[in-house]
Amino acid sequence: VRTFSSLKFPDFRLLFVGTTLTNAAQWLMQVTLSWLVYDMTGSGTMVGTVNLLRSVSSIAMIPIAGILIDRLSRRKLLIINNSWLFTITAAIGLLLVTGHREMVFIFIFSFLGGFAGTIDNALRQVMVFDLLPRSHTPNGMALIQTGWSIMRSFGPAIGGFLLAWSGAGGNFLIQAS
């Protein structure tokens, strides 16, 4: 198995590109959300509270995510989960663009996003095993993790640039697309 050999499988290529772009969007959201909360409140404590809320909902979702991934069609679950992420991200973007900057919306978005993020991360890793022959799964997992690491490096920088260019609401709308 060569370095990029898993990419010869068309379905895995789609998963790899989709996962890398999703990870970029998650970093855009994290940068934008932290900046927005600090801009609205001037409080590092509020930034931490929003991140805590997202983490609590994420931790609460872990056992449920495993059950959903094992019992439902993974393709349908991926579509439903990404539709959910699109909906809440577009909604917060539209609220911000129209001038509705209220912390309650940020709290709701963070809480609901934590649920979806947990399902998304676990589901994409499990799908590697569905899409590749056993001999290619270590390579596939390594590629998925490499894409994640690359976006961990470049995502915040891209998020900061887009934040300066389009503002918080625009950044969420870019992430939603």
ABEGO torsion letter per residue (X at the ends): XBAAAAAABAAAAAAAAAAAAAAAAAAAAAAAAAAAAAAAAGBAAAAAAAAAAAAAAAAAAAAAAAAAAAABBAAAAAAAAAAAAAAAAAAAAAAAAAGBBBAAAAAAAAAAAAAAAAAAAAAAAAAAAAABBAAAAAAAAAAAAAAAAAAAAAAAAAAAAAAAAAEAAAAAAAAAX
